[in-house]
Amino acid sequence: MGELFRSEEMTLAQLFLQSESAYCCVSELGEVGMVQFRDLNPDVNVFQRKFVNEVRRCEEMDRKLRFVEKEIKKANIPVVDTGENPEVPFPRDMIDLEATFEKLENELKEINTNQEALKKNFLELTELKHILRRTQQFFDEVCWWWVVFVAGVIGRERIPTFERMLWRVCRGNVFLRQADIEDPLEDPATGDHVHKSVFIIFFQGDQLKNRVKKICEGFRASLYPCPETHQERKEMAAGVNTRIDDLQMVLNQTEDHRQRVLQAAAKTVRVWFIKVRKMKAIYHTLNLCNIDVTQKCLIAEIWCPVSDLDSIQFALRRGTEKSGSTVPSILNRMQTKQTPPTYNKTNKFTSGFQSIVDAYGISNYREINPAPYTIITFPFLFAVMFGDLGHGILMTCAALYLVLRESRLIAQKNDNEMFNMIFAGRYIILLMGIFSVYTGIIYNDCFSKSLNVFGSGWSVRPMPTTLKDNHILQLDPAVPKVFSGPYPIGIDPIWNIATNKLTFLNSFKMKMSIVLGVIHMTFGVTLSLFNHLYFKKPLNIYLGFIPEIIFMVSLFGYLVLLIFYKWLAYDAKSSKEAPSLLIAFINMCLFSYNDPTNKPFYTGQVVIQCLLVITALACVPCMLIVKTLVMRRQYLWRRHLFNFADVAVHQAIHTIEYCLGCISNTASYLRLWALSLAHAQLSEVLWTMVMHMGLASRNFGGFFALSIIFAFFATLTVFILLIMEGLSAFLHALRLHWVEFQNKFYTGQGFKFMPFTFDGILEGKFED
């Protein structure tokens, strides 16, 4: 078995890194991305580790950069992404970076503070301007004997409550006048635009004055001084307008300066993020190492693929040279009994299929990997349920668009989670579409219609039947000269207009599902043999694999042979005399052969079937009892290695689950038949109820009606038959692989190889 079918061979190695070169060596290992560090200080608190201060400094720099990024986004300035991969800064560069970020943060905070103060002053002057503009009208409407008043501005939505409160507290001894400010005003603290109103309150006496001011304070109203005479108000308004103009000029200059600072920062903020987070990742990794008592050497333990040892050694040499150290770092392979992590090499094509397998569970170390087989079986089983030539072509074209434009789509960095998920599985969708085209040809189904390319093998002329509604009442193969031969590829198109079409397709697809299911499960059991051979477990071969494969083949393998035998032994003319497969299989398991209505398929069928059932039943105690007794004997020899009771219970559960699972799993593959028929029937219903109406119209206006109906038909086809039905078939194919296929040989109880790498930082994930 090649490396493609098993995880990479891993090894545990020890690194001896000089203090001067440790930082640079870890940096180079992060660029290689093939090393998983082990924590050698599990009992040491994170706040007591050697490089905790450096990690804190990096976190502080990261905080400052997030503040800068927030300000950049608030100003709607795009962050420049040139795709640059900056080198990791040296430790001595941290001081310069800290000074740069400190200066930038302080400058932005100072600008924001000044700008907020200026905006607050601008708001107050603007509100005072509106008060002075409105008060003359208010004074003209009020009698001369109201000698005391207050004026201010309040939120427009508070006016009704504010007026009621004044009336109740002052017992109607106040007179309120208010007018809306047409343009919204900007809140200097939040930047939101709010609608406000100018008000003036007339009253008499100091007691009412105190009450009015407290109410205004409670409703967050801003009070402003307002002269009593018209001339004084006019002079104050002129001064306010002059101050507003001067303040507006200062605000514009401040905003221009802020924009220049943020635009300059936007050009380098991504590079700064990468540098800081690379440094933080390195120091976090160094905290996993042990420090030698001499304080001059760091000791690390790593998991790494054996095939990458040379590149790791070369990275250590590069790190040593970059640091200027004269003492080289040492890489020493270690002997260990610990279980290594699992690492499966993938590329952009295989990564999607590997993700399907890993979603079930990470394979044990060096356990056979189902992903290479899933590349073929998954899209094929999907296509069996989804098979339609037209729908398959549409799916293939959509996937081809994603594949051919993948470089441009990756560069665009779409934030839509649904699109990113579909884009990650573009090669899965491509194969599903291609296989759907193939099964659509086999089913001879294209948008619920058959294609008559080679000419039908059936002739209805000799049949003593009539047509009804353009449908053949019944295809009767017993009539001479009706059937001339099979269609060259796929199902004969004449079945599409036969009234017994559904009966025929039911029989065909049900048998096909059983055949595919048994082959798929038998292949899964066969793969378990390679695991037993690789891990050198002869007991699992002789008392595990052999009884399992015999049990499977004796019952369900024989059923598949009967299906093929029935297809070959009975032709169109003798098909009515063929016995029922279901009744025959049930009678076989019950040893019931006295049913005269169900004739045998061949001579000697009773003896062979009885022998097969007895053989299958004999495999059960072989797995359940014999293997358990042999394991008990091994337990007596090696008592300290495992708990026999747990092993016995596990073996009993495994045996019962396998035997019952062979039955339930075989029945589970009937979903291939059910979903295929459901997809075909739904497609036919959609065609009949939508497109048939448009095509039946013969007048001139029918062209426009057909255009509208076709648009409606296309929309329903995409959303219902492609997306909803495609997702349903995808989930059922996923279940068949996880439950019916992988449980025959795949344990999936390992843990994933998580290398120290900078790739995640380079993807621009700054929000983490």
C-alpha positions in Angstrom: 0.0 0.0 0.0 1.4 3.4 -1.0 1.6 6.4 1.2 -1.6 7.7 -0.4 -3.6 5.0 1.3 -2.0 5.4 4.8 -1.0 8.4 6.8 2.6 9.6 6.8 5.1 7.8 8.9 5.8 10.0 11.9 8.8 10.1 14.3 9.5 11.8 17.6 12.6 13.9 17.6 14.5 16.0 20.1 15.9 19.5 19.3 18.8 21.1 21.1 18.6 24.8 20.3 21.1 27.4 21.4 19.5 30.4 23.1 21.0 32.7 20.5 19.5 30.8 17.6 16.4 29.3 19.1 14.1 32.1 18.0 15.4 32.0 14.4 15.3 28.2 14.2 11.7 28.1 15.4 10.9 30.8 12.8 12.3 28.7 10.0 10.4 25.6 11.3 7.2 27.7 11.2 7.9 28.5 7.5 8.4 24.8 6.8 5.2 23.9 8.6 6.0 20.2 9.2 6.7 20.2 13.0 4.3 19.7 15.9 5.9 20.7 19.2 5.1 18.8 22.4 4.6 20.7 25.7 7.5 19.8 27.9 6.2 22.0 30.8 2.6 20.7 31.3 2.7 21.4 35.1 4.1 24.9 34.8 1.6 27.8 34.9 1.5 29.8 31.7 2.4 33.0 33.7 5.6 31.3 35.0 7.1 30.3 31.7 10.3 31.8 30.4 9.0 33.9 27.6 5.7 35.1 29.1 6.8 38.7 29.1 7.6 38.6 25.4 4.2 37.0 24.7 2.5 39.8 26.7 4.4 42.5 24.7 3.3 40.9 21.5 -0.3 40.8 22.7 -0.1 44.5 23.6 1.2 45.3 20.1 -1.6 43.2 18.7 -4.1 45.2 20.7 -2.7 48.5 19.4 -2.9 47.2 15.8 -6.5 46.1 16.3 -7.3 49.7 17.5 -5.6 51.1 14.4 -7.5 48.6 12.2 -10.8 49.6 13.9 -10.1 53.3 13.2 -9.2 52.5 9.5 -12.5 50.6 9.0 -14.4 53.4 10.8 -13.0 55.8 8.2 -14.0 53.5 5.3 -10.3 53.2 4.2 -9.5 49.9 2.5 -6.6 47.9 4.0 -4.0 47.3 1.4 -3.2 43.6 0.8 -0.3 43.1 -1.6 0.0 39.4 -0.6 3.4 40.2 0.8 4.9 37.6 3.2 7.2 39.5 5.5 10.0 37.8 7.3 9.8 37.3 11.0 11.4 40.3 12.8 14.4 39.7 15.0 13.9 40.0 18.7 15.8 43.2 18.8 13.3 44.7 16.3 10.5 44.4 18.9 11.6 47.7 20.6 11.3 49.6 17.3 7.9 48.0 16.5 6.6 48.9 20.0 7.8 52.5 19.6 6.1 52.8 16.2 2.8 51.4 17.4 2.9 53.4 20.6 3.4 56.6 18.6 0.7 55.7 16.1 -1.8 54.9 18.9 -1.1 58.0 20.9 -1.3 60.2 17.8 -4.7 58.7 16.8 -6.0 59.0 20.3 -4.9 62.6 20.5 -6.5 63.3 17.1 -9.7 61.6 18.2 -9.8 63.5 21.5 -9.2 66.8 19.8 -11.7 66.0 17.1 -14.3 65.0 19.6 -13.8 68.2 21.6 -14.0 70.3 18.4 -17.2 68.5 17.3 -18.7 69.0 20.8 -17.9 72.7 20.6 -19.3 72.8 17.0 -22.5 71.1 18.1 -23.0 73.6 21.0 -22.5 76.6 18.6 -24.8 75.1 16.1 -27.5 74.5 18.7 -27.0 78.1 20.0 -27.3 79.4 16.4 -30.7 77.6 16.0 -31.9 79.0 19.4 -31.0 82.5 18.4 -32.7 82.1 15.1 -36.0 80.8 16.6 -36.3 82.9 19.8 -37.5 86.1 18.1 -40.6 84.4 16.9 -41.2 82.9 20.3 -40.9 86.4 22.0 -43.3 87.9 19.6 -46.0 85.3 20.5 -45.6 85.7 24.3 -47.0 88.5 26.4 -44.6 91.1 27.9 -45.3 90.1 31.5 -43.4 86.7 31.2 -40.1 88.1 32.5 -38.1 84.9 33.2 -37.3 82.2 30.5 -34.8 79.4 29.7 -33.9 78.2 26.2 -32.2 75.1 25.0 -32.2 72.0 22.7 -33.6 68.6 23.4 -34.0 65.3 21.5 -37.1 65.4 19.3 -38.4 62.1 20.6 -38.4 63.5 24.2 -40.6 66.5 23.5 -44.0 65.0 24.4 -42.9 63.5 27.7 -40.9 66.6 28.5 -43.9 68.8 28.0 -46.1 66.7 30.2 -43.6 66.6 33.0 -43.3 70.4 32.9 -47.0 70.8 33.1 -47.4 68.5 36.0 -44.5 69.6 38.1 -45.1 73.3 37.5 -48.9 72.9 37.7 -49.4 74.7 34.4 -47.5 77.8 35.4 -45.1 77.6 32.5 -45.4 78.3 28.8 -43.4 76.0 26.5 -42.7 76.8 22.8 -40.7 74.5 20.6 -39.6 74.1 17.0 -37.9 71.3 15.1 -34.4 71.6 13.7 -34.6 70.5 10.1 -31.2 69.0 9.7 -29.9 66.2 12.0 -27.0 67.0 14.2 -24.0 64.7 14.7 -23.3 63.4 18.2 -19.6 63.9 18.8 -19.3 60.9 21.1 -20.9 58.3 18.9 -20.9 59.9 15.5 -24.6 59.2 15.1 -27.0 61.7 13.5 -29.8 62.7 15.9 -32.9 64.9 15.4 -33.4 67.7 17.9 -35.8 70.5 18.7 -35.3 74.1 20.0 -37.4 75.0 23.0 -38.0 78.1 25.2 -39.8 78.0 28.6 -41.4 81.2 30.0 -42.3 81.3 33.7 -42.2 83.6 36.8 -40.3 83.2 40.0 -37.1 81.6 41.2 -38.9 78.5 42.5 -40.2 77.6 39.1 -36.8 78.3 37.6 -35.2 75.7 39.8 -37.8 73.1 39.0 -37.5 73.8 35.3 -33.7 73.5 35.3 -33.9 70.2 37.2 -36.4 68.8 34.7 -34.2 69.9 31.8 -31.3 68.2 33.4 -33.3 65.0 33.9 -34.2 64.9 30.2 -30.7 65.7 29.1 -31.6 68.9 27.5 -28.8 71.4 26.7 -29.5 75.0 28.0 -27.9 78.0 26.5 -27.8 81.7 27.4 -30.1 83.8 25.3 -30.2 87.6 25.5 -33.6 89.3 26.2 -33.3 92.1 23.5 -33.5 91.6 19.8 -30.3 93.6 19.2 -28.3 91.6 21.6 -29.5 88.3 20.1 -28.6 89.6 16.6 -25.0 90.6 17.7 -24.6 87.2 19.4 -25.8 85.3 16.3 -23.2 87.1 14.2 -20.4 86.2 16.6 -21.6 82.5 16.7 -21.6 82.3 12.9 -18.1 83.6 12.7 -16.9 81.1 15.3 -18.7 78.3 13.5 -16.9 79.1 10.3 -13.5 79.2 12.0 -14.3 75.9 13.8 -15.4 74.2 10.6 -12.0 75.1 9.0 -10.2 73.6 12.0 -12.3 70.5 11.9 -11.6 70.0 8.2 -7.9 70.3 8.8 -8.1 67.8 11.7 -10.0 65.3 9.6 -7.5 65.7 6.7 -4.7 65.0 9.0 -6.5 62.0 10.5 -7.2 60.6 7.0 -3.5 61.0 6.0 -2.4 59.1 9.2 -4.9 56.3 8.6 -4.1 56.0 4.9 -0.4 55.6 5.7 -1.2 53.0 8.3 -3.6 51.1 6.0 -0.7 50.4 3.6 1.4 48.6 6.3 -1.1 47.4 8.9 -1.4 43.9 7.3 2.3 43.5 7.3 2.5 44.6 10.9 -0.2 42.1 11.9 1.8 39.3 10.3 5.0 40.3 11.9 3.6 40.6 15.4 1.6 37.4 15.2 4.5 35.5 13.9 6.6 36.7 16.8 3.9 35.8 19.3 3.6 32.3 17.8 7.3 31.8 18.1 7.5 32.9 21.7 4.4 30.8 22.5 6.2 27.8 21.0 9.4 28.5 22.9 7.4 28.4 26.1 6.8 24.7 25.3 10.5 23.9 25.5 12.6 23.0 28.4 15.5 25.3 29.4 18.8 23.7 30.3 20.3 24.4 33.7 23.1 26.3 32.0 20.5 28.7 30.5 22.2 28.5 27.2 20.2 25.7 25.5 16.5 25.0 24.9 15.3 21.4 24.5 12.2 20.7 22.4 10.4 17.5 21.4 8.6 17.4 18.1 6.5 15.1 16.0 7.4 15.3 12.3 7.0 13.1 9.2 10.0 10.9 8.5 10.1 12.1 4.9 10.6 15.7 5.9 13.5 15.2 8.3 16.0 16.6 5.7 14.0 19.7 5.1 13.7 20.2 8.9 17.4 19.8 9.3 18.0 22.3 6.6 15.6 24.8 8.2 17.6 24.5 11.5 20.8 25.3 9.6 19.2 28.3 8.0 18.0 29.5 11.4 21.5 29.1 12.9 23.1 31.1 10.1 20.5 33.8 10.3 21.0 34.3 14.0 24.8 34.5 13.6 25.4 31.7 16.1 28.4 29.5 15.6 27.0 26.5 17.5 24.6 24.4 15.3 21.3 23.1 16.5 21.0 19.3 16.9 18.1 17.1 15.7 18.0 13.7 17.3 15.4 11.0 16.6 13.9 9.3 19.6 12.5 5.9 20.3 9.1 6.1 21.9 6.0 3.9 22.5 3.6 6.9 22.3 1.1 6.9 19.6 2.1 9.5 17.0 -0.4 11.9 15.5 -2.0 11.2 12.1 -0.9 13.2 9.1 -2.4 12.7 5.6 -0.9 14.7 2.8 -3.4 16.4 0.7 -3.6 18.8 -2.2 -6.4 21.1 -3.5 -8.1 18.1 -5.2 -7.9 15.6 -2.4 -8.4 17.9 0.6 -12.2 18.0 0.2 -12.5 14.2 0.2 -10.1 14.0 3.2 -12.3 16.5 5.1 -15.3 14.2 4.5 -13.4 11.3 6.1 -12.0 13.5 8.9 -15.5 14.7 9.8 -16.3 11.2 10.8 -13.1 10.8 12.8 -9.3 11.1 12.5 -7.8 7.8 11.5 -5.5 5.9 13.8 -1.8 6.2 13.1 -1.0 4.3 9.9 -4.6 3.0 9.6 -5.7 2.7 6.1 -7.1 6.0 4.8 -10.6 5.8 3.1 -10.2 9.1 1.3 -8.6 7.7 -1.9 -11.5 5.3 -2.4 -14.0 8.0 -1.4 -12.8 10.1 -4.4 -14.6 7.5 -6.6 -17.3 5.9 -4.5 -18.7 9.1 -3.0 -19.6 11.0 -6.2 -20.7 7.7 -7.8 -23.2 6.9 -5.0 -24.4 10.5 -5.1 -24.9 10.2 -8.8 -26.9 6.9 -8.4 -29.4 8.9 -6.4 -29.2 12.1 -8.4 -28.7 10.7 -11.9 -30.1 13.0 -14.5 -28.2 14.0 -17.7 -29.5 17.6 -17.7 -29.0 18.2 -14.0 -25.6 16.6 -14.1 -24.5 18.9 -16.9 -25.7 22.0 -15.0 -23.8 20.9 -11.9 -20.7 20.1 -13.9 -20.7 23.6 -15.5 -21.1 25.3 -12.2 -18.2 23.3 -10.7 -16.1 24.0 -13.8 -16.6 27.7 -13.3 -15.3 27.5 -9.7 -12.4 25.3 -10.8 -11.2 27.3 -13.8 -11.5 30.7 -11.9 -10.2 29.4 -8.6 -7.1 31.7 -8.6 -9.2 34.8 -9.1 -11.9 33.7 -6.6 -9.2 33.0 -4.0 -7.7 36.5 -4.5 -11.2 38.1 -3.9 -11.4 36.6 -0.4 -15.2 36.3 -0.2 -16.6 36.6 3.3 -19.8 34.6 2.5 -19.6 31.5 4.6 -21.9 29.5 2.3 -19.9 30.4 -0.8 -16.6 29.5 0.8 -18.0 26.1 1.8 -19.1 25.4 -1.7 -15.9 26.7 -3.1 -13.8 24.4 -0.8 -15.8 21.4 -2.2 -15.6 22.5 -5.9 -13.7 19.3 -7.0 -16.3 17.2 -5.1 -19.1 18.9 -6.9 -17.3 18.6 -10.2 -17.0 14.8 -9.8 -20.5 14.5 -8.6 -21.7 16.4 -11.7 -19.6 14.2 -14.1 -20.8 11.0 -12.5 -24.4 12.3 -12.6 -24.0 12.7 -16.3 -22.9 9.1 -16.6 -25.8 7.7 -14.5 -28.2 10.0 -16.3 -27.1 8.3 -19.6 -27.6 4.9 -17.9 -31.1 5.9 -16.7 -31.7 7.7 -20.1 -33.1 10.6 -18.1 -32.7 14.2 -19.1 -35.0 16.6 -17.3 -37.4 13.7 -16.9 -37.3 13.0 -20.7 -35.6 10.1 -22.5 -33.3 10.4 -25.5 -34.0 8.1 -28.4 -30.5 8.1 -30.0 -30.2 4.5 -31.2 -33.8 3.6 -31.8 -35.9 1.6 -29.4 -35.6 -2.2 -29.1 -39.4 -2.5 -28.6 -42.1 -2.4 -31.3 -45.7 -1.9 -30.3 -47.2 -2.7 -33.7 -47.5 -6.5 -33.0 -49.1 -5.9 -29.6 -52.9 -6.4 -29.3 -53.2 -3.2 -27.3 -54.2 0.4 -28.0 -52.6 3.7 -27.0 -54.3 5.8 -24.4 -53.2 9.4 -23.9 -50.1 8.8 -25.9 -49.0 6.1 -23.4 -48.6 2.4 -24.0 -51.0 0.5 -21.8 -48.5 -2.3 -21.1 -45.3 -3.6 -22.5 -46.0 -7.3 -22.9 -42.8 -9.2 -23.8 -44.7 -12.4 -24.3 -46.0 -11.3 -27.6 -43.8 -12.3 -30.6 -41.7 -9.7 -32.4 -42.3 -7.1 -29.7 -38.8 -7.1 -28.3 -35.9 -7.1 -30.8 -32.9 -6.6 -28.5 -31.5 -4.4 -25.7 -30.9 -0.7 -26.1 -27.1 -0.1 -26.7 -26.5 1.9 -23.6 -28.9 2.7 -20.7 -32.6 2.1 -20.4 -34.7 1.9 -23.6 -36.5 5.2 -24.2 -39.8 3.5 -24.8 -40.2 2.9 -21.1 -40.7 6.6 -20.6 -44.1 6.4 -22.2 -45.2 3.0 -20.8 -47.8 2.8 -18.0 -45.7 0.2 -16.2 -42.7 2.4 -16.3 -42.6 2.9 -12.5 -42.9 -0.9 -11.9 -40.0 -1.6 -14.2 -37.8 1.2 -12.7 -38.7 0.1 -9.2 -37.5 -3.5 -9.9 -34.3 -2.3 -11.8 -33.2 0.3 -9.3 -34.0 -1.8 -6.2 -31.8 -4.7 -7.5 -29.1 -2.3 -8.6 -29.0 -0.7 -5.1 -28.6 -4.1 -3.5 -25.8 -5.0 -5.9 -23.9 -1.8 -5.3 -24.5 -1.9 -1.5 -23.1 -5.4 -1.1 -20.1 -4.7 -3.3 -19.4 -1.6 -1.3 -19.7 -3.3 2.0 -17.7 -6.3 0.9 -14.9 -4.0 -0.3 -15.0 -2.3 3.1 -14.6 -5.7 4.9 -11.7 -6.5 2.4 -9.9 -3.3 3.4 -9.8 -4.5 7.0 -7.6 -7.3 5.9 -4.9 -4.8 4.9 -5.1 -3.2 8.4 -4.7 -6.6 10.0 -1.7 -7.5 7.8 0.0 -4.1 8.4 -0.4 -4.2 12.2 0.5 -7.9 12.3 -2.7 -9.2 14.0 -3.1 -12.8 12.7 -5.9 -13.4 15.2 -8.0 -10.7 13.6 -7.4 -12.3 10.2 -8.3 -15.9 11.0 -11.1 -15.2 13.6 -12.2 -11.8 12.4 -11.8 -11.1 8.7 -12.3 -14.6 7.4 -15.6 -15.3 9.3 -16.9 -11.8 8.5 -16.2 -12.1 4.7 -17.7 -15.6 4.7 -20.8 -14.4 6.5 -21.2 -11.5 4.1 -20.7 -13.5 0.9 -22.7 -16.6 2.0 -25.9 -14.5 2.5 -25.7 -11.2 0.6 -23.1 -12.2 -1.9 -25.3 -15.1 -2.9 -28.2 -12.7 -3.2 -26.2 -10.6 -5.7 -25.4 -13.7 -7.7 -29.1 -14.6 -7.8 -29.9 -11.1 -9.1 -27.4 -11.5 -11.9 -28.6 -15.0 -12.6 -32.2 -13.9 -12.9 -31.1 -11.1 -15.3 -29.2 -13.6 -17.5 -31.4 -16.7 -17.2 -34.7 -15.0 -18.1 -35.3 -13.0 -21.2 -38.2 -10.8 -22.2 -40.4 -13.7 -23.2 -39.9 -15.8 -20.1 -39.8 -12.9 -17.5 -43.3 -13.7 -16.3 -42.1 -17.2 -15.1 -39.2 -15.8 -13.1 -39.5 -16.5 -9.3 -39.4 -13.7 -6.8 -36.0 -12.9 -5.4 -37.3 -11.5 -2.1 -39.5 -14.6 -1.4 -36.6 -16.9 -2.4 -34.1 -15.1 0.0 -36.6 -15.1 2.9 -37.3 -18.8 2.3 -33.6 -19.4 2.2 -33.0 -17.8 5.7 -36.1 -19.7 7.1 -35.3 -23.0 5.5 -38.7 -22.9 4.0 -38.9 -24.7 0.6 -42.5 -25.9 0.5 -44.0 -22.9 -1.3 -45.2 -24.2 -4.6 -45.8 -20.6 -6.0 -42.1 -19.8 -5.9 -40.2 -22.1 -8.2 -36.4 -22.7 -7.8 -34.0 -20.8 -10.0 -31.8 -23.8 -10.7 -31.3 -27.5 -9.9 -29.8 -28.2 -6.5 -30.8 -24.8 -5.2 -32.1 -26.1 -1.8 -28.8 -27.9 -1.0 -26.6 -25.0 -1.8 -28.8 -22.5 0.0 -28.9 -24.7 3.2 -25.2 -25.1 3.1 -24.7 -21.3 2.7 -27.0 -20.5 5.6 -25.3 -23.1 7.9 -21.9 -21.7 6.9 -23.0 -18.2 7.7 -24.5 -19.2 11.1 -21.3 -21.1 11.9 -19.3 -17.9 11.5 -21.1 -16.3 14.4 -19.8 -18.5 17.2 -16.4 -18.5 15.5 -16.3 -14.7 16.0 -18.2 -14.6 19.3 -16.9 -17.6 21.2 -13.7 -19.0 19.6 -12.0 -15.6 19.2 -13.0 -14.7 22.8 -11.5 -17.9 24.2 -8.3 -17.4 22.2 -8.0 -13.9 23.6 -8.6 -15.2 27.1 -5.7 -17.6 26.6 -3.5 -14.6 25.5 -4.8 -12.7 28.6 -3.6 -15.5 30.9 -0.1 -15.3 29.3 0.0 -11.5 29.3 -2.2 -10.5 32.3 -0.8 -7.0 32.7 -1.5 -5.9 29.1 -5.3 -5.6 29.1 -8.6 -6.2 30.9 -10.1 -9.4 29.6 -13.7 -8.5 30.6 -13.6 -5.4 28.6 -12.2 -7.2 25.6 -14.8 -10.0 25.8 -17.7 -7.5 26.0 -16.2 -5.5 23.2 -15.9 -8.6 21.0 -19.5 -9.6 21.8 -20.8 -6.2 20.9 -18.7 -6.1 17.7 -20.0 -9.5 16.6 -23.6 -8.7 17.2 -23.3 -5.3 15.6 -21.6 -6.8 12.5 -24.1 -9.6 12.0 -27.1 -7.4 12.5 -25.4 -4.6 10.6 -25.0 -6.7 7.5 -28.8 -6.9 7.3 -29.6 -3.3 8.3 -26.8 -1.9 6.2 -27.9 -3.8 3.1 -31.4 -2.4 3.6 -29.9 1.0 4.1 -28.5 1.0 0.5 -32.1 0.9 -0.7 -32.0 4.7 -0.3 -30.1 4.7 -3.6 -33.3 3.3 -5.2 -35.7 5.5 -3.2 -33.9 8.8 -3.8 -33.3 8.0 -7.4 -37.0 7.4 -8.0 -38.0 10.5 -6.0 -35.6 12.7 -8.0 -36.9 11.3 -11.3 -40.6 11.7 -10.2 -40.1 15.2 -8.9 -38.4 16.2 -12.2 -41.3 14.7 -14.1 -43.9 16.5 -12.0 -42.0 19.8 -12.5 -41.9 19.2 -16.3 -45.6 18.2 -16.5 -46.9 21.0 -14.3 -44.7 23.8 -15.7 -43.0 23.3 -19.1 -45.8 21.2 -20.5 -48.3 24.1 -20.1 -46.0 26.5 -22.0 -45.3 24.0 -24.8 -48.9 23.2 -25.2 -49.8 26.8 -26.2 -50.0 27.2 -30.0 -51.0 30.9 -30.4 -48.6 33.9 -30.9 -48.9 34.9 -27.3 -47.7 31.5 -26.3 -44.1 32.6 -27.0 -44.1 35.2 -24.3 -45.9 32.8 -22.0 -43.3 30.2 -22.7 -40.5 32.6 -21.9 -42.0 33.4 -18.5 -42.8 29.7 -17.8 -39.3 28.7 -18.8 -37.8 31.2 -16.4 -40.1 29.8 -13.7 -39.1 26.2 -14.6 -35.4 27.1 -14.6 -35.7 28.7 -11.2 -37.5 25.7 -9.7 -35.0 23.4 -11.3 -32.0 25.1 -9.8 -33.4 25.6 -6.3 -35.4 22.4 -5.8 -33.8 19.8 -8.1 -30.2 21.0 -8.0 -29.8 22.5 -4.6 -32.3 20.8 -2.3 -32.3 17.4 -4.0 -28.5 17.7 -4.5 -28.0 18.4 -0.8 -30.3 15.5 0.1 -28.4 13.1 -2.1 -25.1 14.5 -0.7 -26.1 13.8 2.9 -27.3 10.3 2.1 -24.1 9.5 0.3 -22.2 10.8 3.3 -24.2 8.5 5.6 -23.5 5.5 3.4 -19.8 6.1 3.7 -19.7 6.9 7.4 -22.0 4.2 8.6 -22.2 1.4 6.0 -18.7 1.5 4.5 -16.2 2.9 6.9 -17.4 1.0 10.0 -16.2 -2.2 8.3 -12.5 -1.3 8.6 -12.1 2.3 9.9 -11.7 3.0 13.6 -11.2 6.8 13.4 -10.0 7.3 17.0 -6.7 9.0 16.3 -5.7 12.6 16.7 -4.7 15.0 14.0 -1.2 16.2 13.3 -1.3 20.0 14.0 2.0 21.5 12.8 3.4 24.8 13.8 2.9 26.9 10.7 2.5 30.5 9.7 -0.1 29.7 7.0 -3.1 30.8 9.1 -1.5 34.2 9.7 -0.8 34.7 6.0 -4.5 34.1 5.2 -5.3 37.5 6.7 -7.3 36.2 9.7 -6.7 39.3 11.8 -9.9 39.0 13.8 -8.8 36.0 15.7 
